């Protein structure tokens, strides 16, 4: 997904909810302790799609994220 597509999907929601905490990049960069700014996080998610938490279920205005969908 492009940064623009991610921006549209995430909207005003907390972008940190979309980061896959099990991803190697997330752990290597210590994102739990030092989360990246929104723009940098979106760029990283665009470049490394596995950094996006999945699945993402969109049902009209409702969006559900994560393995417990």
C-alpha positions as CSV (number, residue, x, y, z in Angstrom):
1,X,0.0,0.0,0.0
2,X,1.2,3.5,-0.7
3,X,1.5,6.1,2.1
4,X,-1.6,7.8,0.7
5,X,-3.6,4.6,0.9
6,X,-2.4,4.0,4.4
7,X,-3.3,7.5,5.4
8,X,-6.8,7.1,4.0
9,X,-7.2,3.7,5.7
10,X,-6.0,4.9,9.1
11,X,-7.6,8.3,9.0
12,X,-7.8,9.9,12.4
13,X,-7.2,6.6,14.2
14,X,-4.1,5.9,16.2
15,X,-1.5,4.7,13.7
16,X,0.3,2.7,16.4
17,X,-2.5,0.2,16.4
18,X,-1.6,-0.7,12.8
19,X,2.0,-1.6,13.6
20,X,2.6,-5.4,13.8
21,X,4.4,-5.8,17.2
22,X,5.6,-9.3,16.2
23,X,7.5,-7.9,13.1
24,X,11.3,-8.0,13.2
25,X,11.7,-4.4,12.1
26,X,9.4,-3.3,14.9
27,X,11.6,-5.1,17.5
28,X,14.9,-4.2,15.9
29,X,14.0,-0.5,16.0
30,X,12.7,-0.6,19.5
31,X,9.4,0.9,18.4
32,X,7.6,-0.2,21.6
33,X,9.9,2.1,23.7
34,X,10.5,4.7,21.0
35,X,7.6,4.8,18.5
36,X,8.3,6.6,15.2
37,X,6.4,9.7,14.3
38,X,3.3,9.1,12.2
39,X,4.9,10.0,8.8
40,X,7.9,7.8,9.4
41,X,5.6,4.9,10.5
42,X,3.5,5.2,7.4
43,X,6.5,5.2,5.2
44,X,7.9,2.1,6.9
45,X,4.6,0.3,6.6
46,X,4.5,1.2,2.9
47,X,8.0,-0.1,2.3
48,X,7.6,-3.2,4.6
49,X,4.0,-4.4,4.3
50,X,4.7,-7.1,7.0
51,X,5.0,-4.3,9.5
52,X,1.2,-3.8,9.1
53,X,-0.9,-5.7,11.6
54,X,-3.3,-8.0,9.8
55,X,-6.0,-8.9,9.1
56,X,-7.8,-5.6,8.6
57,X,-11.5,-5.9,8.3
58,X,-13.4,-2.9,6.9
59,X,-17.2,-3.0,7.2
60,X,-18.5,0.5,6.3
61,X,-17.3,2.9,9.0
62,X,-16.2,0.0,11.3
63,X,-12.6,-1.1,11.1
64,X,-11.2,-4.1,13.0
65,X,-7.5,-4.9,13.2
66,X,-5.6,-7.9,14.3
67,X,-5.7,-11.7,14.5
68,X,-8.8,-11.7,16.7
69,X,-11.1,-10.4,13.9
